[in-house]
């Protein structure tokens, strides 16, 4: 039997970040885009990292990366508007 490419699972379902509360990376990013700008707010809105806490570092990395992306998009839009 052929081996299954592990990348196929990324296509098949959303990547779960918090297994205890079934919170996906997509959900976290959506909440951040809707104003969840702190770890505490993400916890309140999604219940992520409220059971075992194992996902906290990953949640914090996703939060930081998404906020940086939002900031870069805003700066790009601002510079485009100023031209």
URLINZI-V365655 format. One record per pair of residues at least 24 apart in sequence whose C-alpha atoms are under 7 Angstrom apart, sorted by the first residue. I is the first residue (numbers start at 1). J is the second residue. D is the distance in whole Angstrom. If there is no record, write none. Layout:
{{I/J/D} {I/J/D}}
//
This chain:
{{17/55/6} {18/48/6} {18/49/7} {18/55/6} {20/51/7} {21/47/7} {21/48/6} {23/48/6} {29/66/7}}
//
